[in-house]
């Protein structure tokens, strides 16, 4: 790891950590079921057979977790609101208490309204789910809007479409391949309708958290380049283009349901900022007639691309390559692609899974990515914030509790929290950023 200090970020830059409701809250008996509860109840869906019924028990231990955030010294905390909980009696009271505790600790609450835990019975293949989402967003804003100044509509509609509906490794477990495209459209429409509903409720500072990563062609061969372009369309542009330009990439709009032109006007409602979740780039080549793998997820041979290993990089415990400069490349590429249409950017997730309390590999990962982010800033990209995924080890979806992304270790038998070396590193880095003044820059 480089030992020279991390360059200074601008005053007012927002430093934070992220979590999501289903992954940490537990207290499943105090809310209605989500598609994830249904999915995890099916044998074989989650690798270690676990569920998120208790998870980190954050629902009951949120005060302890807010104290961890305060000691860490973050400006902001990104969490998600569970739609099934809000639909259950007293559900909004929990977020009321959480937001109060955050405000009392001087931490900006940044709620995400949908992080994959759709109420069971609802379905993103149905257009009506978009309208229901906007109504739910308005209810949350009515209740929390007096204390919440920054909002995120959706988390990673790309992964939710791909893993949940195209490949079936996430809830709701569908394997529709390209017939899953309406799920993407309805989530984008839900986003646009929610932006309008939030603004109508007086809320401002609205963004979305989309996952993005560079698509590297496996070689200069035209077939590999075409495959990498296709991957880029599917994972990056399918979601960023309609939001930022009001159009789908060529050939995609025709595949979407409904009055797409009219919907795109809603989808492209101007954003106050654009959230990017970055983990790694992908090396992509022409199909090879065999199944390949994407970050541990099997990809069927019939896709028009194949994902190749990035050989020359260290790997996280999840097998994901560590490529900090991919973040600089991604952000400068976005600036070049979208120009003035790109609003200020926040990195709403970045992190890695490693075992152990003395997690020097995570420190190296985060250190490298924060420096890479600063390079993007120096190259002229308007970046306003950076959130580490995640505060706590948690329920890592289909991987169960086997993958640990936290700055804080959670013993899932006792639920005891223990800060890791990376927590200390992040805390010290934040202090240095503030010039040892020991208080947050606003
Ligand atoms: C998701 C998180 C997840 C993380 C690590 C992101 O795609 O938003 O919920 O835990 O990646 O896999």
Boltz pocket constraint, residues with backbone or C-beta under 6 A from the ligand:
constraints:
  - pocket:
      binder: B
      contacts: [[A, 20], [A, 23], [A, 155], [A, 156], [A, 159], [A, 211], [A, 277], [A, 349], [A, 389], [A, 395], [A, 396], [A, 405]]
      max_distance: 6.0
